[in-house]
């Protein structure tokens, strides 16, 4: 019903920046929440940032002041602007979406993208 495709990951030096994108497609009526999680080797997946339909945002303490989540509703796309990157930011970043579908009607769908790898290293 819904496909999520992340992009923008890669290798960056400490202090550098990356912008991740999550493009949602399919039978989407509206998107309620879009979020970014990350998971480092041997660690649990954890919330990095989220944005709801009203534009309200939440951030993990570790990224406050450095990362910014945004969304383009016309494109069904979420972004994560990552600045002042640190080696400890190295992880696979996953997009998570909660949305309402056209078909089946009034169905709430949630799911994950496959992830994009961010490596912060000198």
Secondary structure, 3 states (H helix, E strand, C coil): CEEEEEECCEEECCCCCEEEEEEEEECEEEEEEEEEEEECCCCCCEEEEEEECCCCEEECHHHCCCEEEEEEHHHCEEEEEECCCCHHHCEEEEEEEEEEECCCCCCEEEEECCCEEEEECC
